[in-house]
Amino acid sequence: MDIRKKIGLRIKEYRTNLKLTQEALAFKAEIDKTYINEVENGKRNISVINLEKIIYALEVNIREFFNAESFNGGTN
């Protein structure tokens, strides 16, 4: 699976667990809601700065965010 899709799915997983809409997450991260949608759907390359903003808005640390099975098996 493409890294963009993996990151997008992880963001969506945390967002839905927190019961946040894409709009609410976008507001918390100070990012456009369309951008959040495109990232979650693997259609946009996310910058490190915006990834940090989103992870902070999801109230998770970077290590925890990337500690998922989808990131622990290569890029397939």
C-alpha positions as CSV (number, residue, x, y, z in Angstrom):
1,M,0.0,0.0,0.0
2,D,1.2,3.5,-0.8
3,I,2.6,5.5,2.1
4,R,0.1,8.3,1.4
5,K,-2.8,5.9,1.8
6,K,-1.3,4.4,5.0
7,I,-1.0,7.9,6.6
8,G,-4.4,8.9,5.4
9,L,-6.0,5.8,6.9
10,R,-4.2,6.3,10.2
11,I,-5.4,9.9,10.4
12,K,-8.9,8.7,9.6
13,E,-8.7,6.0,12.3
14,Y,-7.7,8.5,15.0
15,R,-10.2,11.1,13.8
16,T,-13.1,8.7,13.9
17,N,-12.1,7.3,17.3
18,L,-12.2,10.8,18.6
19,K,-15.6,11.3,16.9
20,L,-14.3,14.3,15.0
21,T,-15.5,15.3,11.6
22,Q,-13.0,16.2,8.9
23,E,-14.1,19.8,9.4
24,A,-13.5,19.7,13.1
25,L,-10.0,18.2,12.7
26,A,-9.2,20.8,10.0
27,F,-10.2,23.5,12.4
28,K,-8.1,22.1,15.3
29,A,-5.1,21.6,13.0
30,E,-5.6,25.0,11.2
31,I,-5.7,23.3,7.8
32,D,-8.3,23.5,5.1
33,K,-11.0,20.7,5.3
34,T,-10.5,19.8,1.7
35,Y,-6.8,19.2,2.4
36,I,-7.8,16.8,5.2
37,N,-10.1,14.9,2.9
38,E,-7.5,14.6,0.2
39,V,-4.9,13.4,2.7
40,E,-7.3,10.8,4.2
41,N,-8.0,9.5,0.7
42,G,-4.3,9.2,-0.2
43,K,-4.7,11.8,-3.0
44,R,-2.3,14.4,-1.6
45,N,1.3,14.3,-0.5
46,I,1.3,15.7,3.0
47,S,4.1,17.9,4.2
48,V,5.9,17.1,7.4
49,I,4.7,20.4,8.9
50,N,1.1,19.6,8.2
51,L,1.4,16.0,9.4
52,E,2.8,17.4,12.7
53,K,-0.2,19.8,12.9
54,I,-2.7,17.0,12.3
55,I,-1.0,14.6,14.7
56,Y,-1.0,17.3,17.4
57,A,-4.7,18.0,16.7
58,L,-5.4,14.3,17.1
59,E,-3.7,14.4,20.6
60,V,-1.3,11.6,19.8
61,N,2.5,11.6,19.7
62,I,4.4,10.8,16.5
63,R,5.8,7.5,17.8
64,E,2.3,6.3,18.7
65,F,0.9,7.5,15.3
66,F,3.5,5.4,13.3
67,N,3.3,2.4,15.7
68,A,0.8,0.5,13.6
69,E,1.0,-2.7,11.8
70,S,0.5,-1.0,8.4
71,F,3.8,0.9,8.9
72,N,5.7,-2.2,10.1
73,G,5.9,-4.3,7.0
74,G,7.6,-2.3,4.3
75,T,5.8,-0.3,1.7
76,N,3.5,-3.0,0.3
